[in-house]
């Protein structure tokens, strides 16, 4: 019996060490993919916002409130029906991506993720016309610090966060419904409540999703699902990317200085 334990323990220890190393590599890939997506989104949003604005009233094709003069491109994407296409396109890509992921190769899935990040940048570019650059940068920094702490908690905590999942999803559905209703009501009080609840929901989802990504890797490693690891990293990066973007946007409603 002692000989068996002597033989078994080193083998188990080696296997656990390999799983731990694989988990660290997997999480680094998840955060790396998410970071690249964030860079793409930020670059597209900034570039598009700058191309959409002109300081010359004579060359302007349109104007927004606050005395912002728009180029032909700006008028097209911010005042024409195309603005609805830009708003809804990322949602359509996410649904299509989820429905066809199993049929995609890992490289194709990664390209689709980059395309989605670019579309999100186009959709979010208007924030540079609404809020000052300094307040956007400050909110981004606060979001990054908060996200890092919440994700670290989700990764390291021994507490099972799975019970939060259904509660957070119900809260998210309610948040979406309330946001749609407020499009018609235009209530500042409701908008404040939506922003506050949104911050809390996506703070919770950041920790919850991080733990889920970790647990998914451990399940795949235990079952020998190595072929799906690449796609699992992309799925995890997409989830955390969406958590970050939404947390940033809701915090911007509190911290952003409007032009």
Secondary structure, DSSP 8 states (H G I E B T S, - for coil): -HHHHHHHHHHHHHHHHHHHHHHHHHHHHHHHHHHHHHHHHHHHHHHHHHHTEES-GGG-SEEETTTEEE-HHHHHHHHSTHHHHHHHHHHHHHHHHHHHGGGS-HHHHHHHHHHHHHHHHHHHTTHHHHB-HHHHHHHHHHHHHHHHHHHHHHHH--S--HHHHHHHHHHHHHHHHHHHHHHHH--HHHHHHHHHHHHHHHHHHHHHHHHHHHHHHHHHHHHT-GGGHHHHHHHHHHHHHHHHHHHHHHHHHHH--B-
